[in-house]
Amino acid sequence: MQQLPWSAQLHEWWSTLAESADPTAEMLTGLRDRPEVATAFSIGGPQAMAQLWADGDGTHRLAAESAARLLDAAADTDLLELPPDQLRDLMAGHDGDQFATGTTDYAVLASYRRADGTRAVIGVITAAPIGSGVVSALRQVRDIAAAADSGRAEREMRVARQVQDAILAEASLRMSSSLDIDDTLRAIVRMVVPAIADGAAVHIERNGRMEPVAVAHVDARRESRLAAYLREGRWAGSVSEHGQQGGAQDSALPRPAALPEDANLDTMATMVLRAHGREVGLLSVFHRHGSSRTVAAEFLHNLAGRAALAVDNAALHDRQRRDMLLLQQHLLPATLPIVDGLDIASSYQVAEDTLEVGGDFYGAVIAPDARLHALIGDVCGRGAAAAALTGLARHTVETLLTEGHSVEQALHALNAKMVHEKISRFLTMAVASLSVDSDGGNECRAELFAAGHPRPMVLRRDGGVEEADCSGKLVGYLPELSLKPATVRLRPGDSILLYTDGLSEARDDARRFFEPELAATLTGLRELPPADLARALTDGVGRFRVHDDAAVLILRYLGRVAFDARVATSDALDLAVEAVSALRTGAENQSVPREFENRLLEWLAEGIDTVHLRVCGDAAWTRLDITPAGPEAAENGASAWTELIS
């Protein structure tokens, strides 16, 4: 093939730069093909061309020792010419099988500074003294090599910047869309690794100490090891309860990581997470020797700034959430009254991710005539105004009921006050007023009210569910409530459910409401103790997600309580049999179920020596409940029950 003129070759090599190609190998061949040149070589260039030389037999890899000697010789000069004696001294002792030089050979080396700050050399060896043509050609090739290196560095920097910008954008999106800071930071370190770092970690200040909450390693097998070393403080950026110690500097400049060797991470860069003048954490990235991954100081600074604000916002949200929950708790009764023959339980679910106190409330009081009044309500809206009206409503109604006023009088008084004072909000309320037979009878009379509120539900002991036929208007909206109460008779085992609309409006994954399935759910959960049933409902029974505030109040009529005391586990069976016999006089089934006896035997074997036993009901429905009551109760946490129905 006919060789192109030198000017045409130069044009072709310059043209390849626009295509992001590296013409080093072709340029060495072009230099070698000049009649006065025996060998051409490149030292210290890009990785693939770092030690390359071309002679009459083709292109070869230059031995490391030869490359090092030539690179050192040209380190401090732009152009270095070596006559035969200097070249012989420089290459003395070198293996002649590679890069052989004769006793009269000349060399000329043209050096340039690479984008990363290191030096590189393009050189030739000739058999005759170096002419001006060779020097000019060498300079031209050197300029193309320098331009190729600069273009390659710019492209790599542009790609790295795009990757880093993408990480910053994704990190910002995650931080703004989630308040679970631990999960967010774990996701962020997994963006950084392996894209731009071999390892990464984020420490957050907790309980006066910096703790690693997110750790990533490019080698998944070493990740847990890295996390352990960071927790143990076995690295150069160890942190303490006072923040950073000694070597932990706020600097993106790489420095030794001082990790144990098996972590396989050699250098680190750190940036303190600062928000509003406070140090809230520490961001660290790690690299191995020879790693091609790099982190720009600007990127590390920007990521640390975003992470610091996210950590600070999450901490602020947690504090506000705790304050809101504390206020919400103060708007609810600390305890519910104890009434013979009744089991009363409640559950309250606060809306997710809200920082404002809600308007749902409940309460229970005993009137002078021993009647139990249980109430539940929902104030329109959230926030301080809703909280104030919640307190007013509950206090007003409970005070009037405690003084002996009727439910109608109490609700009308509250309505009149709200209308007269032109309170801009309204509320709904339901009340259950229960009268238990004081002579030990087996019936409980319940009067039920609903003022714009979801109507109470009656859960019968056989699983049937009824919605009370009561009605009324919103409280605080019109001068008249138009209350229409409903009266129901409860037998032992029957329950009344009062709830707020946060429960009925809960949805499942298919966006279906809880309300249409509430009755069937109550039937399926009928045997649960009232406290367990209330919690199951506000938890969405494992299917529905309760997004809004939801309050539940359950009143179960127990009938006659034949036994209710703490006893030795070994005596519980005999006492249960005696109590069942007393309640079920004349009934065919008076025996305690085998599974009840087996549970007692299991607890004895587990070392549970004391239980609380309650037996209640009547001849047609008898319920036995046992719960560990000794020191083991907290660890066991279990309870057992059974029902006898005839």
N, C-alpha and C positions, 0 to 999 in steps of 0.2 A: 504494500500500500504506500502511495506517495505521501511523504510527510508534508503537512501544511506549513506554510511560512510561519515564522515565529510570531509575527503580528497577528495572524489569523488564529494561532493557538491562544494567544493572550485574550483575544476577543471572545473566543469560545469559553475560556475558563471564567472570564468575568460574567459571561451570560449565564453560566450555571448557578451563579450565586442567587439570581432572581428566582431560580427554581428550588432554592433551599438545599442545593447539593453541595458536597465538599469535593473540590477538584484536586486535593493534595496528591493523591496517587498519580493522577494524570500529569500533574505539573512536574513531579519528580521524574516521570518517564520522559517528558518533554525536555527537561534539563539534561537528562542522561543522553538523549539522542543528539545533543549538540556535539559536533566533532571534537571539540577541545575538552569535553567532560568525560571522565571515566566513571564516576559514581556521584549520585545525588542522594541527599538524605533529609529527613524531617525529624526533629526531636522536640518533645514537649508540647505537641499540638493536641487536638482532640483525641479522645481515648483510642479510637480505632487507628489513628495515624500517629500516635505518640512517638513511636520508635520505628520508623520506616526508612528503608534505603533501596535504591534502584541502581542496578549495574547492567552489564551486557547480558546477564543470565535472567533478568527479570526483576521483580519487586520482592523484597524480603523484610523480615523483622530484624531490627537492629538489636544487637546484644545490649543488655542493660548497662554493663560496665562501660562499653564504648559510648553509649548515649550520655551517660552521666559525665564522662570526661569532656566530651565535646560541649555539652550544655554549660558546664562550669567554666570552660574556657571563654565562652562568648557571653557570660552573664552580665558583664558591665560595659558592653560595647555594642554599637549599632552594626558595625561591620568589622569582622576580624579576618585578616589574611595570615595564613600560617605557611611559612616556607618549609622546605623538606626537613631541616634539622629540628625545628619546633614541632612539626607534626610527628616525627619519629619519637621525640621525647614524650609527647602527649600520649601516644598510643603504645609506648614500650610495654612489653609483657602481654600484649593482647593476642588472643588466639587468631592466627592468620587465616583460618578457614572462613571467617566472616569479616567483611569490611576490610579486606586486605589492602594495605598501602605499600607502595614501593619506596625505595630509598630516595627517589628524586621527586616524589609526588608533592603537589601543593594543595592547600585547602583554603577555602574562603567560606565564612559563616556569616549570615545575615540574621540578626535576632529581632524579635518584636515582643511587645508586652501583650499578653492575652487579656480578655475581659475579666478573668478572675484574679488578675494581678500577677500571675506567674509569667516566666519568660519561655519563649519557644524559639527554635532555630531552624532555618532552611540553609543547607550548605551543599557544596560540591567539592569534588577532588579531581584535580587535573594532573596530567603528566608533565605539563609545561607551565611556566610562569603564568599567573592569572592575568588575562587580558581585560581591557575595559568592556568588551562585549559580554564576557561572562559575568562580570560584576553587575552590569546594567540588567542583564537577564535575571540574575539572582535577586536583585532588588525588586524587580517587577513581580516575580513569583512571591517574594516575601510580602509585598503589599496585598496581593490577592489572598494569601493565606491569612493575613491579619484581618482583612475585610470579611473573609468567610467565618473566622472565629467570632468577630463582632456580630455578624448577622445571626449566627447560631445562638449566641448568648442572648441577643434581643428576642429571638423566637422563644427560647426557653423561658426567659423572664416573662414574656407575654402569656405563654401557656400557664406558667406558675401563678401569674396574677389572676388569670381567668379562674383557675382552680380555687385560689384563695378568696376571690370575690364570690364565687359560688358557695363556698363554705360559709362565708360571712352572711350571705343572704339567707341560706338555709338555717343557719344558727339563729339569726334574728327572728325568722318565722317561727321556729320552734319555741324560742324564749317568749315570744309575745302571745303564743297560743296555748301555753301550758304553765300552770303554777306548781307543777310537780318538778321542783328544781333538780332533784337527784336524777330522775329519768332524763330530763333535758340535758344535763351536763354529761351524762353517760352517752347520749346520742351524739353530742358535739365532739367528744374525744374520739369517737369512732368515725367521725367525718375527717378529723385531722390525721388519724392513723388509718390506713397507710398512705393517704393522698400526699401529705407533705412532711410527715414525721414518722419515725420508727417507734416512738412511744409518746404518750401524753398522759397528764394527770391534772386533776383539779382538786385543790384542798379548799374546804369551807370552814369558817370559824363556827364552832358549836360548843357550847358549855365552856367557853373560855379557851378552847384549844382548836388548832387547825387539824381537821381530819380529812383524809382522802376519800372523796365520795364518788369519783369517776376516774377509772384507770383503763388505759388501752395499750396493747403491745402488738407490733406487727407479727410477732410469733405468738399465736394463741396459747401455746404450751407454756410460755414464760409470763403470761399476763398475771396470773395469781401470785407468782413469785415476786413480780415487780410491785404489786399492791402490798404484799407483806413487807417488803423492804421499805416502802414509803411509810407504812404504819409504824415500823420499828425505828424510823429515823436514820436508816442506813443509806444516806445519800447526801450530796453536798448542799441541798436546799432544805435540810431538816427544819421543821417549824415547831414552835412550842406554844404554850398558853399566852405568851406575850407577843405572838406574831412570829416574825422571822428571826432566826439566829444567824450569827456570824456570816457564813458564806452565802446566804440566800440573798442575792442582789436582784433589784428590779431592773433587769437588763436582758435585751434580746440577743446579746453577744454570746456565742457559744463558749462554754467553759467546761472543765471536767465534771462529770456527774457524780463521781465517787461512789457509784453503785457496785455491789459485788459483781465479780466477773461473769457469773452465770446469768446475769440480767441481760448481757450482750448489748448494753447501751453505754456509749462512751462519753458523749457530750450532752449538755443540756442548756436550755435558755429558759428564763423565768420572767414572769410579769405579775406583779401584785395586783389583785382585784381591788380597786378603790371605788367607792361610791359615796358621794356626799361627804368627802373628807375622812371616811372610815375605811380601814382595811378589812375586807370581808372574806378574802380568800387569796389563793395563789394558783396561777396557771403555769404549768411546766410542759415543755416539749423536749424529747430526747432523740438523739441520732447515734447511729453506729459509725465507726470509722469507715470512710470510703462510701458512705451512703450518698446516693444521688438526690435524696429528698432535702429540700431547703425550706426555711421559713423566713420570710421577710420581717424585719423589725416592725414595720408599719402594720402588717397583718396581725402580728402577735399583740401589738398595742390595741388595735381595733377590736380583736376578739376578746381580749381581757376586759376592755371597757364595756362591751355588750354583756359579757358574763357577769361582771360586777353589778350592773344595773338589774339584771335578772335575779341575781341572788338577793340583792337588797329589796327588790319589789316583792319577791316571794316571802321574805322575812316580814316585811311590812304587812302583807296580806295575812300571814299566819297570826301576827299580833292582833290585827283588827278582827280576824275571825274568832280568836279566843275571847276578845272583849265582847263581841256580839253574842257568842254562846253563853258567856257568863251573865250578860244582861237578860238573855232569853230564859236562862235557868231561874233568875230571880222573879220572872213574871209567872212562873209555874209554882204550884205548891211543893214544898219540900217533902211532905209526906201526905198520904191519903188516910182518912179516918178508918178505924177498925170497928166493924159492926158485926155483932154475932149473927151468924147465919148467912153472911154475904162475903164473897171474895171479890175484892176490887183491885184492878190493875190498870196501868196506863203505859203508854209509849209515845215518844215524841221524836219525829225525824225532822231535822233542820234542812232546809233547801240547800242543794249543792252550790258551792262556789259563791255564796252570797255573803256580803259584808254588812247587810242591814238586818235588824231584828224583825222577825215576822209578827203577824197578828193572830196566830193560832194560840188558843189557850184552853185550859180545862181546870176543873176544881171539884171538890166535894165537901159538903158540910152536913152536920147533923142538927136538925131543928129541935126546939124544945120538946116536941111530942115524939122524939126519937126517930122521926122520919129521916131517911137519907136523901139528900138532894145532890145529884151529880150533874154537872153542867159542862158544856163544851161550846166553844165559839170561835169565830174567825172574823177579824177586823179587816176591812178592805185596805189593801196596800201594805207597804213595809216602811221601816224607818222609825225615827223618833216619834213622829206623830201617831203612827200605828201603835207603837209601844205604850204611849201615854194613854190612848183610848183603851188598850187592852187592860192596863192596870185599873182604869176607872170602871170599866164594865165588870170585871171580875170582882173587884172590891165592893161595888154597889150591890150587885145581885147576891153575893155571898153574905154580906152584912144583913141585908133585909131577910134572907132566908133563915139565917141564924137567929134573928130576933123573932121568928115565928110567922112572918108574912108568907102568903101563898106565892107560888111560882108566878101566877098571873100578875099579882101586885108588884112583885120584884121586877119583872120584865117591863111592865107598863111604866114603872117609875124610871127605869133606865131610859126607855124610849122617850118619855116626856122631857127628861133632862137634856138629852142629846138634841131633840128638836128645838127646845127652848133656847139652848145656847148656840144653835145654828152650827153645830159641829159638821164639818164638810164631809166627814167619812161616815160610813154606815157599817154595821156588823150583822152577822147571823149568829144564832144561838140555838142549841137544843138542850133540854133538861129532862132528866129522869128522876122522878120522885118516888121512892120505894118505902113501903110500910111492911115490915116483917112482923108476923104474928108473934106476940110476946108470950103466948101461952104454949109455945112449942108446936104449933100447928104446922101443916105442910103446904102452906100457900103464902105467896107474897104478892101484894097488890102494887102495881106500878102505874103511875100516871106519866105520860110522855108528851113532851112539847117540842115543836120545831118552829122557830121564828125565822123564816127564810133560809133555814139550814137543812142539809141532808137529813131525812127522817131517820130516827133510831130504828135499829133492826133487832128483832127478837130471834135468838137462836135457841130452838127447843132441844130438849135432851135427846130426842130421837133423831136429830139432824135436820128437822124442818126449819125453814127460815121465813120470817114474816117481816114485812115493812110496816111500821106503825102508821095508822091512819090519822095522822095529826098534821096540822098546818098552821101557818102564820106568816105575816109580812116581815120584811127587813126591819131591824131595830135601828132607829134614828133616821128613818127616811120619811115616814108618814105619821100623822098624829095617832092613828089607830093601828094596832098590831093584828087585830082580827084573829086572835088565837083560837084554835080548835084542838083541844087535847084529845089524847087517846088513852084508854085504860085497858091494861092487860093483866092477866093473872099468870104468875110464874109458879111452876112446880119445881121441886128440887132438881137441879141440873140444868134448868133454863138460864139463858144469859141475855143481857141487853148490850148492844154495841152502839156507842156514840162515836162519831168520827167526823173529821173535816174533809173538805173536798180535795185536799192534796192527796188523799188516799184513793178516792174514786177516779181522779184524773191521772193516776200513774199509768204508764204505757209500757208495753213489752217491745221487743225488737221489731215486731211487725207493726208497731204504732197502734196496737189495739189497746183500748182503755181497760182498766181494772174493774170499773163499775159493773159491766154486764156479767162478770164472773165472780163478783163478790159473794153472792149467796152460795154458789156452789163451793167456793173456797172455804167459807165458814162451815159448811156441812162436812167437808173433808177434814177440817182441823178441829172439829167440835170437842174432842177429848183432851186437847192440850190444856194445861193449866192456864188460867186467864193471863198471867204475866207472859208466858211463852206465846200464847195466841196473839197478844197485843204486839209483841216484838216481831213476830212472823209477818203480821200485816204491814207494819211500817217498813219492814225490810223488803216488801214486795213479794213475799213467799218464794223467793229465788227466781222469779220470772219477770216481774214488773219493776220498773225503775221509778222510784218516787222522787220527782224533781223538785216539787214544791214542799213547803212545810206541811207536815201531816201529823195530826194528833189523834190518838185512839184511847178510848176509855171503855173498859169492859167490866160489867157487874154480873156476877154469877150468883144465883140463889142456891145455897147449899142445903136448905132444909134443916132438919135436926142434926146437930153435931154430936154424935155419940162418943167420940174420943178425939182429943186434940192436945197432944203433949209430946214432950221429948222423953224417949224411953231407951232402955238397953236393946240393942239389935236382937239379942237372944230372946227377949221377952216380946218382941213386936208381933210375932205371929199369933201367939196365944191371946194377946190383947186385941188384935184385929178380929180374930174369930169371935171373941166375946162381944165386941161392938157390933159386928155384922149381925149376929144373932139377935141383939137387942133392937136393931132397926128393922129387920126383915121378919118379924114375928108373923107367922102364918104363911110366909112365902115358901115356895118349893125349894128355891136355890138359896141356901144359907152358907155355902162353903166358900172359903177363900180360894181364888184361882191358883193353879199350880205355878204359873209363871211369877206370881207375886211371892210365893214361898221361895222359889228358886232364886229370885233377886236378893232376898234377905240372906240366903245361904252364901251367895257370891260375895256379898258385902262382908259377911263374917269372915270368909276366907281371905279377903283383902285387908282385914284388920280394922274394919269400920265397926266400932263398938256401940255407937250411939246414933239413933235416927229420930226424926220427927215424924210421928204417925198421926194422920187425921182420917177419921171415918165419918161420913155424913150422908144424908139423903133421906130416903123413906123405903117402904117395903118394895116399891116398884123400881126404884133407881137408887143404888148405893155406890158410893165412890170411896176408894181407898187411895191415899197419897202417902208416899214415904220419901224422905229426903235425908241424906247424911247430915248429921248435926254435930258431930264431934270435931276434933282438930283436923280430921281428914276431909271435912266438907269442902274446904277451899280448893283442895287438889282434885277431889272427885267431881264436884260440881254437878253430879247427875241427880236425877229424881226419877221416881217410877210411880205409876198409878194404874189402877184397873177399875172397871165399872161392872156392877152386877145389875142386869136389867131383866125384869120379868113381865 
